[in-house]
Amino acid sequence: MKKKILIFLLAAMLFASVYLAEAQQAAKVPRLGLLSGSLDPNNPGPLVDAFRQGLRDLGYIEGKNILIEFRSSEGNPDSIPRIVAELVQLKIDVLFIPTLPGIRAAKQATKTIPIVMVTTVDPVAAGMVDSLAHPGGNITGLARLTRELGGKRLELFKEAVPAISRVGILWDGDDQWGAAVGFKEYEAAARDLKIPLQSLEVRRPNPDVEGAFQAAVRGRVNAVIKVRSPVLNLNRYTKQIVDLAIKNRLPSMFEGNQPVEAGGLMSYAANDLDMYRRAATYVDKILKGSKPADLPIEQPMTFEFVINLKTAKQIGLTIPGSVLYRADRVIK
């Protein structure tokens, strides 16, 4: 009898320990680290909102079955390594980082925490992953192909504004892997299309956007393309660029559709909101056991050509009907 009781007690203790372990595992809520470049940490913007919506669409509810440690560099790229180190110390389960400086800092800070990225550059050429099909290491995500579309943007710009004779390229000279590569792509494309360019380079920490436009006017530039970068993508600079382009009656081309919605003339790019929503699927797969090394880098299959007809009218520009017909979206 005593032996049976002992066996029963041991079995009960084993069952209790297994149940407790399973309960603790079930109660463990995954923690996601999210780094944004937003100036306002309380208002990270529509792209981060799209990512969070992507998580909700997959059944994740913040505070219930996922915790998000949100951090913002508040427009200061120099603070990014410190912020990334802080997130790594929190022993989070996944990092979501959509800026090149942040991705580089995360790659240096951890070899074990999975990193989901959204990047404008070729991640293989930039040394972030081994290949698109087999990233290797702890980084995966999406590549926008922003840099590879420079020639197509110039072609569309010339078709939409046939009077273009000199294009100013507004770019951040301190963004060596992003904007600097982008400027070189435009230079190469412009040579093929025989379109003269003028460099409108600005520098951090306070890019002189107004001074760049003054240089554009002096140089007889009659159209402007803005190369996206973490600093110039901040809302305050986007608004300033849009306003100055309209004030100087300069047609403007952007590498994303958000500035066009804010008053820029046109853009040709992957759908940014869709890319950020798609990034949530990578987080989901990793939390369910997939390894970043085995998740291929996703690239956009379609691109949006967006035209703001209201802005065209403001600057006295008539867009040819053949170009309007090709636009994926026309803002009136």
TIMISE-514775 format. One record per residue (C-alpha): x negated, y negated, z. Coordinates in steps of 0.001 Angstrom, whole numbers, padded with zeros to 6 digits, always signed. Layout:
N
<node><px>X</px><py>Y</py><pz>Z</pz></node>
...
END
This chain:
332
<node><px>+000000</px><py>+000000</py><pz>+000000</pz></node>
<node><px>-002786</px><py>-002412</py><pz>+000920</pz></node>
<node><px>-004506</px><py>-001625</py><pz>-002374</pz></node>
<node><px>-001323</px><py>-002433</py><pz>-004310</pz></node>
<node><px>-000903</px><py>-005704</py><pz>-002449</pz></node>
<node><px>-004512</px><py>-006652</py><pz>-003172</pz></node>
<node><px>-004097</px><py>-005861</py><pz>-006860</pz></node>
<node><px>-000870</px><py>-007897</py><pz>-006928</pz></node>
<node><px>-002541</px><py>-010871</py><pz>-005282</pz></node>
<node><px>-005503</px><py>-010742</py><pz>-007656</pz></node>
<node><px>-003156</px><py>-010556</py><pz>-010638</pz></node>
<node><px>-001138</px><py>-013464</py><pz>-009315</pz></node>
<node><px>-004285</px><py>-015551</py><pz>-008795</pz></node>
<node><px>-005493</px><py>-014734</py><pz>-012314</pz></node>
<node><px>-002111</px><py>-015653</py><pz>-013781</pz></node>
<node><px>-002064</px><py>-018903</py><pz>-011811</pz></node>
<node><px>-005550</px><py>-019881</py><pz>-012941</pz></node>
<node><px>-004736</px><py>-019134</py><pz>-016597</pz></node>
<node><px>-001464</px><py>-021064</py><pz>-016341</pz></node>
<node><px>-003237</px><py>-024018</py><pz>-014696</pz></node>
<node><px>-005941</px><py>-024054</py><pz>-017375</pz></node>
<node><px>-003348</px><py>-023942</py><pz>-020149</pz></node>
<node><px>-001298</px><py>-026646</py><pz>-018475</pz></node>
<node><px>-004344</px><py>-028876</py><pz>-018122</pz></node>
<node><px>-005266</px><py>-028264</py><pz>-021768</pz></node>
<node><px>-001702</px><py>-029015</py><pz>-022865</pz></node>
<node><px>-001702</px><py>-032188</py><pz>-020789</pz></node>
<node><px>-004970</px><py>-033437</py><pz>-022283</pz></node>
<node><px>-004171</px><py>-036442</py><pz>-024423</pz></node>
<node><px>-006695</px><py>-037117</py><pz>-027221</pz></node>
<node><px>-008434</px><py>-040467</py><pz>-027131</pz></node>
<node><px>-009126</px><py>-042433</py><pz>-030311</pz></node>
<node><px>-011655</px><py>-045261</py><pz>-030553</pz></node>
<node><px>-010668</px><py>-047997</py><pz>-033021</pz></node>
<node><px>-013003</px><py>-050852</py><pz>-033976</pz></node>
<node><px>-011610</px><py>-053849</py><pz>-035857</pz></node>
<node><px>-013305</px><py>-057006</py><pz>-037095</pz></node>
<node><px>-010257</px><py>-059132</py><pz>-036303</pz></node>
<node><px>-010812</px><py>-062573</py><pz>-034790</pz></node>
<node><px>-007803</px><py>-062073</py><pz>-032526</pz></node>
<node><px>-008012</px><py>-058857</py><pz>-030480</pz></node>
<node><px>-004276</px><py>-059167</py><pz>-029792</pz></node>
<node><px>-003421</px><py>-059365</py><pz>-033488</pz></node>
<node><px>-005614</px><py>-056949</py><pz>-035461</pz></node>
<node><px>-003666</px><py>-057503</py><pz>-038680</pz></node>
<node><px>-001644</px><py>-055491</py><pz>-041212</pz></node>
<node><px>-004370</px><py>-052976</py><pz>-042089</pz></node>
<node><px>-004739</px><py>-051731</py><pz>-038516</pz></node>
<node><px>-000936</px><py>-051800</py><pz>-038255</pz></node>
<node><px>-000772</px><py>-049549</py><pz>-041355</pz></node>
<node><px>-003214</px><py>-047095</py><pz>-039749</pz></node>
<node><px>-001132</px><py>-046984</py><pz>-036589</pz></node>
<node><px>+001996</px><py>-046446</py><pz>-038679</pz></node>
<node><px>+000228</px><py>-043545</py><pz>-040365</pz></node>
<node><px>-000335</px><py>-041994</py><pz>-036946</pz></node>
<node><px>+003320</px><py>-042495</py><pz>-036022</pz></node>
<node><px>+004405</px><py>-040852</py><pz>-039270</pz></node>
<node><px>+002366</px><py>-037808</py><pz>-038203</pz></node>
<node><px>+004104</px><py>-037665</py><pz>-034822</pz></node>
<node><px>+001568</px><py>-039503</py><pz>-032670</pz></node>
<node><px>+002995</px><py>-041881</py><pz>-030067</pz></node>
<node><px>+000539</px><py>-044211</py><pz>-028372</pz></node>
<node><px>+000406</px><py>-043668</py><pz>-024631</pz></node>
<node><px>+002232</px><py>-040344</py><pz>-024898</pz></node>
<node><px>+000320</px><py>-037882</py><pz>-027085</pz></node>
<node><px>-002558</px><py>-040145</py><pz>-028150</pz></node>
<node><px>-004522</px><py>-042902</py><pz>-026439</pz></node>
<node><px>-006116</px><py>-045662</py><pz>-028515</pz></node>
<node><px>-009117</px><py>-047533</py><pz>-027190</pz></node>
<node><px>-008916</px><py>-050641</py><pz>-029371</pz></node>
<node><px>-011890</px><py>-052982</py><pz>-029615</pz></node>
<node><px>-012481</px><py>-056041</py><pz>-031796</pz></node>
<node><px>-015760</px><py>-057642</py><pz>-032810</pz></node>
<node><px>-013778</px><py>-060908</py><pz>-033050</pz></node>
<node><px>-015603</px><py>-061854</py><pz>-036220</pz></node>
<node><px>-019074</px><py>-061407</py><pz>-034721</pz></node>
<node><px>-020986</px><py>-058605</py><pz>-036511</pz></node>
<node><px>-023845</px><py>-058861</py><pz>-033999</pz></node>
<node><px>-021552</px><py>-057500</py><pz>-031268</pz></node>
<node><px>-020707</px><py>-054309</py><pz>-033175</pz></node>
<node><px>-023566</px><py>-052032</py><pz>-031918</pz></node>
<node><px>-022705</px><py>-052912</py><pz>-028311</pz></node>
<node><px>-018992</px><py>-052237</py><pz>-028846</pz></node>
<node><px>-019666</px><py>-048915</py><pz>-030582</pz></node>
<node><px>-021968</px><py>-047852</py><pz>-027728</pz></node>
<node><px>-019206</px><py>-048722</py><pz>-025273</pz></node>
<node><px>-016700</px><py>-046566</py><pz>-027161</pz></node>
<node><px>-019145</px><py>-043651</py><pz>-027332</pz></node>
<node><px>-019645</px><py>-043842</py><pz>-023556</pz></node>
<node><px>-015884</px><py>-043362</py><pz>-023102</pz></node>
<node><px>-016268</px><py>-039827</py><pz>-024526</pz></node>
<node><px>-013517</px><py>-040367</py><pz>-027071</pz></node>
<node><px>-012389</px><py>-037579</py><pz>-029405</pz></node>
<node><px>-012466</px><py>-039495</py><pz>-032710</pz></node>
<node><px>-013750</px><py>-042871</py><pz>-033903</pz></node>
<node><px>-011905</px><py>-044808</py><pz>-036606</pz></node>
<node><px>-014109</px><py>-047527</py><pz>-038096</pz></node>
<node><px>-013196</px><py>-049418</py><pz>-041292</pz></node>
<node><px>-016209</px><py>-051747</py><pz>-041598</pz></node>
<node><px>-019660</px><py>-050936</py><pz>-042982</pz></node>
<node><px>-021616</px><py>-052467</py><pz>-040047</pz></node>
<node><px>-019440</px><py>-050478</py><pz>-037656</pz></node>
<node><px>-019923</px><py>-047226</py><pz>-039570</pz></node>
<node><px>-023694</px><py>-047704</py><pz>-039576</pz></node>
<node><px>-023735</px><py>-048479</py><pz>-035860</pz></node>
<node><px>-021599</px><py>-045418</py><pz>-035112</pz></node>
<node><px>-023823</px><py>-043168</py><pz>-037220</pz></node>
<node><px>-026808</px><py>-044277</py><pz>-035122</pz></node>
<node><px>-024930</px><py>-044035</py><pz>-031821</pz></node>
<node><px>-023559</px><py>-040488</py><pz>-032077</pz></node>
<node><px>-024122</px><py>-037280</py><pz>-034012</pz></node>
<node><px>-021286</px><py>-035384</py><pz>-032330</pz></node>
<node><px>-018182</px><py>-037594</py><pz>-032133</pz></node>
<node><px>-016193</px><py>-037341</py><pz>-035409</pz></node>
<node><px>-016068</px><py>-040644</py><pz>-037321</pz></node>
<node><px>-013281</px><py>-041485</py><pz>-039778</pz></node>
<node><px>-014170</px><py>-044376</py><pz>-042079</pz></node>
<node><px>-012644</px><py>-046592</py><pz>-044738</pz></node>
<node><px>-015442</px><py>-048154</py><pz>-046759</pz></node>
<node><px>-015881</px><py>-050407</py><pz>-049794</pz></node>
<node><px>-019271</px><py>-048964</py><pz>-050781</pz></node>
<node><px>-020437</px><py>-045631</py><pz>-052152</pz></node>
<node><px>-020984</px><py>-043668</py><pz>-048898</pz></node>
<node><px>-023480</px><py>-041331</py><pz>-050568</pz></node>
<node><px>-025656</px><py>-044129</py><pz>-051970</pz></node>
<node><px>-025424</px><py>-045918</py><pz>-048617</pz></node>
<node><px>-026763</px><py>-042812</py><pz>-046833</pz></node>
<node><px>-023661</px><py>-042244</py><pz>-044720</pz></node>
<node><px>-022795</px><py>-038766</py><pz>-046022</pz></node>
<node><px>-024492</px><py>-035996</py><pz>-048003</pz></node>
<node><px>-021870</px><py>-035855</py><pz>-050747</pz></node>
<node><px>-018230</px><py>-036738</py><pz>-051373</pz></node>
<node><px>-017137</px><py>-033098</py><pz>-051550</pz></node>
<node><px>-019180</px><py>-031953</py><pz>-048529</pz></node>
<node><px>-019954</px><py>-034937</py><pz>-046293</pz></node>
<node><px>-021995</px><py>-032970</py><pz>-043748</pz></node>
<node><px>-022640</px><py>-034462</py><pz>-040323</pz></node>
<node><px>-019870</px><py>-036145</py><pz>-038356</pz></node>
<node><px>-018545</px><py>-038747</py><pz>-040844</pz></node>
<node><px>-015658</px><py>-038454</py><pz>-043312</pz></node>
<node><px>-012787</px><py>-040604</py><pz>-044545</pz></node>
<node><px>-012005</px><py>-042741</py><pz>-047559</pz></node>
<node><px>-013999</px><py>-044788</py><pz>-050081</pz></node>
<node><px>-012137</px><py>-047611</py><pz>-051824</pz></node>
<node><px>-014390</px><py>-047789</py><pz>-054943</pz></node>
<node><px>-014360</px><py>-051577</py><pz>-054519</pz></node>
<node><px>-017868</px><py>-052012</py><pz>-055856</pz></node>
<node><px>-017295</px><py>-049941</py><pz>-058989</pz></node>
<node><px>-014424</px><py>-052131</py><pz>-060209</pz></node>
<node><px>-016330</px><py>-055373</py><pz>-060859</pz></node>
<node><px>-016331</px><py>-054977</py><pz>-064633</pz></node>
<node><px>-012615</px><py>-054202</py><pz>-064762</pz></node>
<node><px>-011822</px><py>-057283</py><pz>-062654</pz></node>
<node><px>-013820</px><py>-059527</py><pz>-064969</pz></node>
<node><px>-012041</px><py>-058046</py><pz>-068008</pz></node>
<node><px>-008601</px><py>-058616</py><pz>-066497</pz></node>
<node><px>-009589</px><py>-062102</py><pz>-065359</pz></node>
<node><px>-010690</px><py>-063051</py><pz>-068872</pz></node>
<node><px>-007495</px><py>-061650</py><pz>-070386</pz></node>
<node><px>-005304</px><py>-063463</py><pz>-067861</pz></node>
<node><px>-007230</px><py>-066743</py><pz>-068153</pz></node>
<node><px>-008726</px><py>-066847</py><pz>-071673</pz></node>
<node><px>-010167</px><py>-070333</py><pz>-071045</pz></node>
<node><px>-012621</px><py>-068977</py><pz>-068455</pz></node>
<node><px>-016128</px><py>-070133</py><pz>-069356</pz></node>
<node><px>-018023</px><py>-069888</py><pz>-066062</pz></node>
<node><px>-017136</px><py>-067744</py><pz>-063049</pz></node>
<node><px>-018293</px><py>-068460</py><pz>-059511</pz></node>
<node><px>-018955</px><py>-065416</py><pz>-057314</pz></node>
<node><px>-018342</px><py>-066213</py><pz>-053642</pz></node>
<node><px>-020273</px><py>-063760</py><pz>-051476</pz></node>
<node><px>-021833</px><py>-063291</py><pz>-048035</pz></node>
<node><px>-025617</px><py>-063271</py><pz>-048417</pz></node>
<node><px>-026042</px><py>-061537</py><pz>-045053</pz></node>
<node><px>-023948</px><py>-058525</py><pz>-046091</pz></node>
<node><px>-026754</px><py>-056662</py><pz>-047834</pz></node>
<node><px>-025044</px><py>-053295</py><pz>-048367</pz></node>
<node><px>-021606</px><py>-054644</py><pz>-049244</pz></node>
<node><px>-021421</px><py>-058121</py><pz>-050767</pz></node>
<node><px>-024992</px><py>-058143</py><pz>-052119</pz></node>
<node><px>-024341</px><py>-054898</py><pz>-054001</pz></node>
<node><px>-021047</px><py>-056342</py><pz>-055210</pz></node>
<node><px>-022726</px><py>-059482</py><pz>-056555</pz></node>
<node><px>-025189</px><py>-057368</py><pz>-058541</pz></node>
<node><px>-022318</px><py>-055345</py><pz>-059999</pz></node>
<node><px>-020654</px><py>-058551</py><pz>-061214</pz></node>
<node><px>-023952</px><py>-059768</py><pz>-062684</pz></node>
<node><px>-024308</px><py>-056573</py><pz>-064713</pz></node>
<node><px>-020692</px><py>-056646</py><pz>-065886</pz></node>
<node><px>-020881</px><py>-060352</py><pz>-066782</pz></node>
<node><px>-023910</px><py>-059743</py><pz>-069009</pz></node>
<node><px>-021992</px><py>-057109</py><pz>-070957</pz></node>
<node><px>-018953</px><py>-059393</py><pz>-071280</pz></node>
<node><px>-021126</px><py>-062463</py><pz>-071983</pz></node>
<node><px>-019480</px><py>-064462</py><pz>-069185</pz></node>
<node><px>-021816</px><py>-066915</py><pz>-067385</pz></node>
<node><px>-021826</px><py>-066580</py><pz>-063588</pz></node>
<node><px>-022749</px><py>-068904</py><pz>-060756</pz></node>
<node><px>-023710</px><py>-067552</py><pz>-057351</pz></node>
<node><px>-021720</px><py>-069159</py><pz>-054536</pz></node>
<node><px>-023643</px><py>-067588</py><pz>-051675</pz></node>
<node><px>-022698</px><py>-068369</py><pz>-048072</pz></node>
<node><px>-024412</px><py>-067356</py><pz>-044844</pz></node>
<node><px>-023397</px><py>-066436</py><pz>-041318</pz></node>
<node><px>-022516</px><py>-067177</py><pz>-038593</pz></node>
<node><px>-020382</px><py>-070003</py><pz>-040022</pz></node>
<node><px>-020060</px><py>-069587</py><pz>-043797</pz></node>
<node><px>-019834</px><py>-072971</py><pz>-045522</pz></node>
<node><px>-016921</px><py>-072079</py><pz>-047789</pz></node>
<node><px>-016074</px><py>-075713</py><pz>-048509</pz></node>
<node><px>-019675</px><py>-076393</py><pz>-049518</pz></node>
<node><px>-019542</px><py>-073377</py><pz>-051853</pz></node>
<node><px>-016484</px><py>-074791</py><pz>-053612</pz></node>
<node><px>-018163</px><py>-078186</py><pz>-053921</pz></node>
<node><px>-021103</px><py>-076424</py><pz>-055592</pz></node>
<node><px>-018653</px><py>-074634</py><pz>-057881</pz></node>
<node><px>-017116</px><py>-077911</py><pz>-059007</pz></node>
<node><px>-020553</px><py>-079468</py><pz>-059590</pz></node>
<node><px>-021575</px><py>-076411</py><pz>-061609</pz></node>
<node><px>-018446</px><py>-076662</py><pz>-063795</pz></node>
<node><px>-017139</px><py>-073323</py><pz>-062577</pz></node>
<node><px>-013553</px><py>-072817</py><pz>-063745</pz></node>
<node><px>-012708</px><py>-069527</py><pz>-061984</pz></node>
<node><px>-013739</px><py>-067839</py><pz>-058722</pz></node>
<node><px>-014081</px><py>-064237</py><pz>-057570</pz></node>
<node><px>-014438</px><py>-063515</py><pz>-053859</pz></node>
<node><px>-016534</px><py>-060482</py><pz>-052907</pz></node>
<node><px>-015072</px><py>-058883</py><pz>-049812</pz></node>
<node><px>-017185</px><py>-058643</py><pz>-046664</pz></node>
<node><px>-016418</px><py>-058305</py><pz>-042940</pz></node>
<node><px>-016773</px><py>-062043</py><pz>-042265</pz></node>
<node><px>-015172</px><py>-063501</py><pz>-045397</pz></node>
<node><px>-012261</px><py>-061076</py><pz>-044973</pz></node>
<node><px>-011290</px><py>-062739</py><pz>-041706</pz></node>
<node><px>-007922</px><py>-064457</py><pz>-041979</pz></node>
<node><px>-009269</px><py>-067960</py><pz>-041373</pz></node>
<node><px>-011765</px><py>-067695</py><pz>-044252</pz></node>
<node><px>-009266</px><py>-065991</py><pz>-046565</pz></node>
<node><px>-006817</px><py>-068850</py><pz>-046010</pz></node>
<node><px>-009543</px><py>-071445</py><pz>-046522</pz></node>
<node><px>-010660</px><py>-069803</py><pz>-049774</pz></node>
<node><px>-007097</px><py>-069569</py><pz>-051085</pz></node>
<node><px>-006347</px><py>-073196</py><pz>-050152</pz></node>
<node><px>-009560</px><py>-074542</py><pz>-051710</pz></node>
<node><px>-008989</px><py>-072575</py><pz>-054915</pz></node>
<node><px>-005512</px><py>-074089</py><pz>-055247</pz></node>
<node><px>-006727</px><py>-077570</py><pz>-054300</pz></node>
<node><px>-009423</px><py>-077434</py><pz>-056995</pz></node>
<node><px>-007037</px><py>-075766</py><pz>-059475</pz></node>
<node><px>-009357</px><py>-072788</py><pz>-059829</pz></node>
<node><px>-007966</px><py>-069365</py><pz>-060797</pz></node>
<node><px>-009051</px><py>-066827</py><pz>-058174</pz></node>
<node><px>-009602</px><py>-063060</py><pz>-058254</pz></node>
<node><px>-009823</px><py>-060908</py><pz>-055121</pz></node>
<node><px>-010911</px><py>-057370</py><pz>-054249</pz></node>
<node><px>-007749</px><py>-056630</py><pz>-052268</pz></node>
<node><px>-004083</px><py>-057550</py><pz>-052513</pz></node>
<node><px>-003655</px><py>-059274</py><pz>-049137</pz></node>
<node><px>-005286</px><py>-062579</py><pz>-050222</pz></node>
<node><px>-002932</px><py>-062653</py><pz>-053233</pz></node>
<node><px>+000039</px><py>-062349</py><pz>-050922</pz></node>
<node><px>-001458</px><py>-065317</py><pz>-049030</pz></node>
<node><px>-001687</px><py>-067443</py><pz>-052194</pz></node>
<node><px>-004621</px><py>-066118</py><pz>-054217</pz></node>
<node><px>-003998</px><py>-065769</py><pz>-057948</pz></node>
<node><px>-004720</px><py>-062103</py><pz>-058625</pz></node>
<node><px>-006387</px><py>-058902</py><pz>-057459</pz></node>
<node><px>-007330</px><py>-055505</py><pz>-058780</pz></node>
<node><px>-008026</px><py>-052858</py><pz>-056168</pz></node>
<node><px>-006824</px><py>-049766</py><pz>-054398</pz></node>
<node><px>-003805</px><py>-050308</py><pz>-052165</pz></node>
<node><px>-005423</px><py>-051217</py><pz>-048836</pz></node>
<node><px>-002362</px><py>-050482</py><pz>-046707</pz></node>
<node><px>-002039</px><py>-047032</py><pz>-048264</pz></node>
<node><px>-005741</px><py>-046314</py><pz>-047686</pz></node>
<node><px>-005424</px><py>-047160</py><pz>-043988</pz></node>
<node><px>-002288</px><py>-045042</py><pz>-043641</pz></node>
<node><px>-004133</px><py>-042165</py><pz>-045320</pz></node>
<node><px>-006984</px><py>-042515</py><pz>-042819</pz></node>
<node><px>-004571</px><py>-041351</py><pz>-040120</pz></node>
<node><px>-004353</px><py>-037938</py><pz>-041828</pz></node>
<node><px>-008090</px><py>-037463</py><pz>-041255</pz></node>
<node><px>-007680</px><py>-038207</py><pz>-037554</pz></node>
<node><px>-004831</px><py>-035678</py><pz>-037433</pz></node>
<node><px>-006853</px><py>-032951</py><pz>-039154</pz></node>
<node><px>-009840</px><py>-033482</py><pz>-036856</pz></node>
<node><px>-007693</px><py>-033413</py><pz>-033713</pz></node>
<node><px>-006244</px><py>-030128</py><pz>-034967</pz></node>
<node><px>-009686</px><py>-028560</py><pz>-035308</pz></node>
<node><px>-011119</px><py>-029523</py><pz>-038705</pz></node>
<node><px>-014759</px><py>-030585</py><pz>-038849</pz></node>
<node><px>-015689</px><py>-033888</py><pz>-040541</pz></node>
<node><px>-018466</px><py>-032114</py><pz>-042430</pz></node>
<node><px>-015846</px><py>-029986</py><pz>-044221</pz></node>
<node><px>-013347</px><py>-032761</py><pz>-045075</pz></node>
<node><px>-014063</px><py>-034253</py><pz>-048538</pz></node>
<node><px>-014245</px><py>-038025</py><pz>-048879</pz></node>
<node><px>-011027</px><py>-039225</py><pz>-050498</pz></node>
<node><px>-011102</px><py>-041774</py><pz>-053312</pz></node>
<node><px>-008133</px><py>-043679</py><pz>-054732</pz></node>
<node><px>-006589</px><py>-042269</py><pz>-057888</pz></node>
<node><px>-004598</px><py>-045405</py><pz>-058760</pz></node>
<node><px>-005280</px><py>-049129</py><pz>-058498</pz></node>
<node><px>-002983</px><py>-052133</py><pz>-058224</pz></node>
<node><px>-003102</px><py>-055193</py><pz>-060436</pz></node>
<node><px>-001277</px><py>-057939</py><pz>-058529</pz></node>
<node><px>-000526</px><py>-061444</py><pz>-059829</pz></node>
<node><px>+000868</px><py>-064382</py><pz>-057844</pz></node>
<node><px>+002961</px><py>-066266</py><pz>-060392</pz></node>
<node><px>+003841</px><py>-068952</py><pz>-057857</pz></node>
<node><px>+000141</px><py>-069788</py><pz>-057480</pz></node>
<node><px>-000316</px><py>-069792</py><pz>-061259</pz></node>
<node><px>+002363</px><py>-072469</py><pz>-061525</pz></node>
<node><px>+000760</px><py>-074473</py><pz>-058698</pz></node>
<node><px>-002544</px><py>-074733</py><pz>-060568</pz></node>
<node><px>-000894</px><py>-075318</py><pz>-063943</pz></node>
<node><px>-001794</px><py>-071935</py><pz>-065408</pz></node>
<node><px>+000296</px><py>-069864</py><pz>-067815</pz></node>
<node><px>-000414</px><py>-066137</py><pz>-067611</pz></node>
<node><px>+000045</px><py>-064373</py><pz>-070987</pz></node>
<node><px>+003116</px><py>-062152</py><pz>-071125</pz></node>
<node><px>+001001</px><py>-059174</py><pz>-072179</pz></node>
<node><px>-000973</px><py>-059469</py><pz>-068935</pz></node>
<node><px>+002123</px><py>-059928</py><pz>-066767</pz></node>
<node><px>+003572</px><py>-056794</py><pz>-068341</pz></node>
<node><px>+000518</px><py>-054799</py><pz>-067212</pz></node>
<node><px>+000704</px><py>-056020</py><pz>-063614</pz></node>
<node><px>+001837</px><py>-053513</py><pz>-061008</pz></node>
<node><px>+003330</px><py>-056303</py><pz>-058934</pz></node>
<node><px>+004160</px><py>-059935</py><pz>-059673</pz></node>
<node><px>+004729</px><py>-062299</py><pz>-056742</pz></node>
<node><px>+007204</px><py>-065043</py><pz>-057675</pz></node>
END
